[in-house]
Amino acid sequence: MPSSLPVHHQPSLIALPGGEFLRGSADDDEWGFADERPRHRVALSAFRMAAVPVTRNWYRQVTGNWFSDWGNSDGQLPATHLSWSEAVAFCNRLSRQEGLTACYRRRFPWRLVRVPGAGGYRLPSEAEWEYAARAGSEGRYWYGDDPAALGQYAWYADNAGQRLQAVAGRAANPWGLYDLVGNVWEWCEDWWQPYPPGPRTDPVERRRSEARVVRGGAYGSAARDLRPAARNGYPPATTSRRVGFRVVRGGA
């Protein structure tokens, strides 16, 4: 389905209700990896998520930057070649432009931390991302277990021609979110760590590791990597054509 999003305007935020879901893969799912287990119940507060990843046009509109790596490409392509810190800096700048309290501050030259109670834009937590991608489902994908229908919703190895695609070129998931799987991996706020056992409420993994979480798979990924439960991580300084991000805000 072709994109109907305005090229030079901020995409809409989709209000997602708070609720509970099972995070991770079931023990009997042969497609699941060890780092997706143990499956556990997570309770989340309501939040709002951008309908699409941050585009190159939107990034330029907010920051004034257009990177040489992007060339003269379509401004509706996802903004890529951005590190975790650059994604966070975009969130802070957008927040300040809209008169909101920025969600991140620099505690040390090398460390950014979340500001408690700040109402601005931020990256989704890993749990928020999976909750949004599942859209109320518990299967491999939000529509069921069979990857045969994945091409309706995602750009990936089987249909993307090994290149980035303009956002919103495939159908949205049931909650109105485009490109949540496929096209680009998306930075999450969390450091990558194994899942702890037991239920959790509004979790964000703050124990430092070598990688920040990315979710969703990219244009060159296999169907297995596009499952909502699938996890990956990159060092936070990574800049890649395969990695982008989207923004969220707290509250209903």
N, C-alpha and C positions, 0 to 999 in steps of 0.2 A: 504494500500500500504506500503511495507516495507521501512524503512529508507535507503537512499543512502548517508547520510551525513557522512563525515569522522569522525572517533571516536576521534582523537587527534588534530583536527584542528578547527580553529575558523569558525563558520557558516557564510554564506554570509549575507551581508546586502542588503535588497531589497529597491531600490529607489522608493519612493512614491511621486507622483506629488502633488504640492499644489492644493488647491481647496476649495470648499464650500460644506457643507452637513448639513442635519437637525439632530441635536443631541437630543436624548431622544425619548420618545414614544408618539405616537399620542393619543389624548384624547379619541378616540373611540376604542383603543386597550385594550381589557379586560385583557390581560396578563401584561400590564404595571403597574408599581408601582408609587405611588405619587412622590417619589424622582427622577423619570425619566422625570418629567414635571416641568415647561412648555417646550415643544419642541421648539427649537430655532435654528437659522441659525448660523453656525460657519465657519469662514474662516481660513484656515491653510496654512502656508508656507510649501514648500517641505521639506521632511526629509527622513532618511533611517532607516529601522527597521530590526533587526535580524530576519532571517527566522524562527527561533525556540527559545523557552526559553533557558536561560543559562543552560547548562547541568552540571552534576557533574564532568565530565572529563574536561570541559572547565574551570569551577571554580577552580579546582585543578591546572590546567595548569597555570592559572593567579596568584593564591594566594598561592599555595603550600599546601592548607588545604584540608583535607578529614575528615569529621565529623563522630564521632562515631554513630550518629543517622542514617547515611547512611549505616552502616554495610559494607558488601562486595557486594553491589548491582551493577547493571549495570550502567556503567559510562554514558550511554546515557539517563538515567533518568533525569528529571529536577532537578536542584539544589534547595533544599527545606530547611526548618528549618532555614531560614535566615531572620533577621529583615529588616525593611526598610533601616536602617542605614548601615547594612552589604551589602545590594544590592547596595547602593550608593558608599560604599567604593570599591566594585568590579569595578564599573564604573570608578572611579578615578584611580585605580591601572592599569586597562587596558589602559586608556588614556595615562598615563605616560609611560607605557611600549612601546607604539607606538609613543612616542614623541609628543603627543597632549596635549593641555591645559586642565587640569582637570575641570570638569563642576561644582564641588561642593567644598565649603570651609567651615570651621567651624568658625562661627562668635562668638559663645559662646560654652562652653563645651557641652551644650545640644542642640545646634542649628546648623544645616547645611543649607547653602543657596546656590542658583545657582549663578555661576560666569557669569555676563553678557558677551555675545559674545564668550564664550569658545567653542572650536570646538571639544571637546572630546566626550566620551560616557556618556550617561545619561539614566535615566528612561523616558519612554514616558509620556507625559501629558495625563490626562484622555481623553481629546478631540482627541489627536493623536491616542490613543488606539482605541476609538470607530470608528474613521474615517477609520483606517486600517481594523478593523473587518467588517465594512460594505462593504468595497471594491466597493463603488459606488452605493450600493443598499439603499432602504428606507424601506424594509420589516422587519419582525421579525428577519430573518436570511439573509445572503447575497444571498441565493438561493431562498428565498420565505418565506412564513409564516408557512408552515407545518413542525412540528418537526420530521416527519417520516423519513426524509432523513438525520437527524443530525448525525447518527452513521457513515456515510461515512467520516465525517470531524472531529469528536470529540470523545474523551474518556470521558464518563460521567456515571451517575448511571445505565443506561440501558445496557452498554456494557463493562465497565472497570473492573468488578469484585471487586469493592471497593479497588482498588490499583493503584498506579502510573504506567504509561506506558512509554516506551522509546519514545523520541520525534520523530516526523515525521512518526508515524505509521498509521496515517489517512491522507486523501487527503488534499492538501493545498487549501486555499481559492483562488479566482480569481487573487489575487495580489501576490501569491506565498508564503503565510505565513502559517506555520503549527502550530497546537495546540493553535491558538489564542483564541479559546474557548475550554473549557474542559481541562482535565489533571491536571493543577494547576491554581489557581487564580494568577494573576500577579500584583505586585506592580506598581502603577503609582506615578508620582511625587506629585500630588495634595493632599492637605488636603481635607477631605470630608466636603462638604457644600451643602446646597440646591442650585439648579440652580437659578441664577438671570435671570430676564426677558430680552428679547431683544437680538439682534445679538451680536456676539463677534468675535474678531480676535486673534488667537494664545493664547487662554486663558490658564492660569495655576492658580489654586486656592491656594493662599498663606496665607489666613486667617486661623490661627491655630484653630484646633478642637481636638477632642479626637481620631481621626482616620485618617489614610492615605487611599486613595482609592485603592481598588483592583478590578480587572475586569476579566471576562471571565468564571468564574465557574471552578469546579475541577472534579476529577474523581468520586466523590460521589454526584455531584450536579444534580438536576433535569433539564430538558430541558428548563424550564422557566428562569433559572439562566444563561444559555448560550447565551441568546439573546445579540447582540451587545449593546443594550440600557441598559441592567441590570447593576445596581451599587451595590457595597458593600464596606465596609471599616473595617479595623482592626487597633487597636492601633499600632503605628509604632514599638514598641518593640516586637510585636508578632513574634513567630517562630512556624511554623506549617508545617506538612507534606503536607498540601493542598495548600501552598503558595510558589510561585517561582517568577521569573521576567525575562524580556528580555530587551535588550538594544537598544537604538536608537542613531543616530547622526543627527545633523541638516544639511541642504543643500541637493541639488539634486544629 
